[in-house]
């Protein structure tokens, strides 16, 4: 087993963790200290994404960080969006105990499998014919749809079917 191929992602993951930690501190300063709330109303994940976009456009990324950042974006960000969807903060799930952790993991894996199956069932030719793509789901599904159709000139309309979401429009009946 060649473990060196797995070690190349560590610098990027560490950088993403540092950005998230800075975002948490910035979130506490703005939300609690400046605005005077007991708990900050601002999403730390949203601030981390904004910091990442800002730093990514200001600084040239070294190749040693790119693989880890890609890994973080592809896998860890999806997990973070799922945790936000069920309104769990990082490491908060550890407080639930040994019974709840496997249940949460099983639920997350089940949702990922269902999403994967739904995406496979969608006919990609249908996307090429339509002028508007309506995305019903969460932020992760919207980001995945945008990425798959990034070269199309179609408009996207997102309907949030979860509890949390800052990219999607709220569903009202």
C-alpha positions in Angstrom: 0.0 0.0 0.0 1.5 3.3 -1.1 0.7 5.7 1.7 2.5 8.6 0.1 -0.3 9.1 -2.4 -2.6 9.8 0.5 -0.3 12.1 2.3 -0.3 14.7 -0.5 -3.8 15.9 0.6 -2.7 16.8 4.1 -1.3 20.3 3.4 -4.6 21.4 1.7 -6.7 19.9 4.4 -4.7 21.7 7.0 -5.1 25.0 5.1 -8.8 24.4 4.8 -9.0 23.7 8.6 -7.0 26.9 9.3 -9.4 29.0 7.1 -12.3 27.4 9.0 -10.8 28.2 12.3 -10.1 31.8 11.3 -13.7 32.0 10.1 -15.0 30.8 13.5 -13.0 33.5 15.3 -14.1 36.1 12.8 -17.7 34.9 13.2 -17.5 35.2 17.0 -15.9 38.7 16.9 -18.6 40.0 14.5 -21.6 38.2 15.8 -21.0 38.2 19.5 -18.6 41.1 20.2 -19.7 43.7 17.6 -23.4 42.8 17.2 -24.0 41.8 20.8 -25.7 38.5 20.2 -25.3 35.5 22.6 -24.8 33.3 19.6 -23.6 34.6 16.2 -26.4 34.7 13.6 -23.7 34.4 10.8 -22.8 31.0 9.4 -19.2 30.1 10.0 -19.3 27.9 6.9 -20.4 30.8 4.8 -17.6 33.0 6.1 -15.1 30.2 5.5 -16.3 29.9 1.9 -15.9 33.7 1.4 -12.4 33.6 3.0 -11.5 30.8 0.7 -12.7 32.7 -2.4 -10.9 35.8 -1.2 -7.6 34.2 -0.5 -7.9 32.0 -3.6 -8.2 35.1 -5.8 -5.5 37.1 -4.0 -2.8 34.5 -3.5 -1.3 32.0 -5.9 -1.9 28.5 -4.5 1.1 26.1 -4.5 0.6 22.8 -6.1 1.2 21.1 -2.8 -2.1 22.6 -1.5 -4.2 22.1 -4.6 -4.8 18.3 -4.1 -5.8 18.7 -0.5 -8.1 21.6 -1.3 -9.7 19.6 -4.1 -10.1 16.7 -1.7 -11.6 19.0 0.9 -14.0 20.5 -1.6 -15.0 17.2 -3.1 -15.6 15.2 0.2 -15.3 17.2 3.4 -17.4 20.2 2.1 -20.2 17.7 1.2 -20.1 16.3 4.7 -20.2 19.9 6.1 -23.2 20.8 4.0 -25.0 17.7 5.2 -24.2 18.6 8.8 -25.4 22.1 8.2 -28.6 20.6 6.7 -29.3 18.7 9.9 -28.0 21.7 11.9 -25.0 20.1 13.4 -21.8 22.1 14.1 -18.4 20.5 13.6 -17.6 18.0 16.4 -21.0 18.6 18.0 -22.1 15.1 16.9 -19.5 13.7 19.3 -21.6 14.9 22.2 -24.5 12.6 21.2 -22.7 9.4 22.2 -21.7 6.1 20.8 -25.2 5.2 19.7 -26.0 8.3 17.7 -22.7 8.6 15.8 -23.3 5.4 13.8 -26.9 6.4 13.2 -25.8 9.8 11.9 -23.1 8.1 9.7 -25.7 5.6 8.3 -28.1 8.5 7.6 -25.5 10.5 5.8 -24.3 7.5 3.7 -28.0 6.7 2.9 -28.6 10.3 1.7 -25.5 10.3 -0.4 -26.5 7.0 -2.0 -30.0 8.2 -2.8 -28.6 11.4 -4.3 -26.1 9.4 -6.4 -28.9 7.1 -7.7 -31.1 10.1 -8.5 -28.3 11.9 -10.4 -27.7 8.7 -12.4 -31.4 8.4 -13.2 -31.6 11.9 -14.5 -31.4 12.0 -18.3 -28.5 14.3 -19.2 -30.0 14.9 -22.7 -33.0 16.5 -21.0 -30.7 19.2 -19.6 -29.4 20.0 -23.0 -33.0 20.7 -24.4 -34.3 22.9 -21.6 -33.7 26.6 -21.0 -34.2 26.5 -17.3 -32.9 24.0 -14.8 -34.9 23.8 -11.5 -32.9 22.3 -8.7 -34.9 20.9 -5.8 -32.8 19.8 -2.9 -30.0 21.3 -0.8 -27.0 23.5 -1.3 -24.8 20.5 -2.1 -27.1 19.3 -4.9 -27.2 22.9 -6.3 -23.4 23.1 -6.3 -23.1 19.7 -8.0 -25.7 20.7 -10.7 -23.9 24.0 -11.3 -20.6 22.2 -11.6 -21.9 19.6 -14.1 -23.6 22.3 -16.2 -21.0 25.1 -15.8 -20.5 25.5 -19.6 -24.3 25.7 -20.4 -26.0 29.1 -20.8 -29.1 27.9 -18.9 -30.6 29.6 -15.9 -30.8 27.8 -12.6 -33.6 28.1 -10.1 -33.0 26.4 -6.7 -35.8 25.3 -4.3 -34.6 24.4 -0.9 -36.2 21.2 0.4 -34.1 21.0 3.5 -34.0 22.9 6.8 -31.0 25.1 6.2 -29.6 26.6 3.0 -28.2 29.9 1.9 -28.0 29.2 -1.8 -31.6 28.1 -2.4 -35.0 29.8 -2.5 -37.4 29.0 0.3 -40.2 26.6 -0.6 -43.6 27.8 0.4 -46.9 26.1 -0.3 
